[in-house]
Amino acid sequence: MKRRDTLVRYTAPERINHWVTAFCFLLVAVSGLGFFFPSFNWLMYILGTPQLARILHPFIGVAMFASFIIMFFHYWRHNLPNREDIVWAKNIRKIVTNKDVGDIGRYNLGQKFIFWSAILLLALLLISGIIIWRPWFAPAFSIPVVRFGLMLHSFAGVGLIIIIMIHIYAALWVKGSVTAMVEGWVTRPWAKKHHPRWYRETQEKAQKPTD
Ligand code: HEM
């Protein structure tokens, strides 16, 4: 692919940030499912042994949160809702048949929904995770609070797994998206088709004379 036919969508530090978050997510999601369902106990071996999984799971969870926060500050502005999102939502039938609708910016409403759901669920996981973290923090809370924390942690964990499954499905479904997060670039037709406003904005920026 010639350089002039492509646009940069993610820089190398952004991609590293994303994949560190994704790798941490994989480890905590798999070990978490291992703790939760007796028939899935064998999944704890993803972190070595069940004992090690019990020790490492919360630390990796905190690392995932910290890594996502960097992404959050990078992308939150692009995920703010706008008028075009209403057009997108009204035409959801067309969207699911792979037609693009509206003057979409860097992200569409579906992506924005994933983004805000992820930060909300990650915040809930962090707060409830601290409440139930033995032996460090849990003794500071009463038993009913720890039990409530456990319930919240389980629901938020399952919620995040579902959200990320949708995210992965959408990434594979929209051809050309995975290249954006693996190699950093997208083609011009991809940008024009899926994110026309973002395409125009990047063109305008590129044409601005540098001081
Ligand atoms: C194997 C798992 C994953 C795959 C294959 C994947 C794939 C992708 C791809 C292809 C994009 C670029 C989409 C675009 O620019 O249009 C993207 C963006 C993004 N991903 Fe992932 N991802 C994965 C896991 C995760 C996880 C675990 C998180 C967070 C907990 C996450 C959060 C994000 C965010 C915040 C963006 C930027 C989009 C936005 O702000 O709306 N991803 N991902």
Residues whose N, C-alpha, C, O or C-beta is under 5 A from the ligand:
A	BS01	HEM	T21 A22 F25 M71 Y75 Y107 Q111 K112 F115 A118 I164 I168 A171 S177 V178 A180 M181
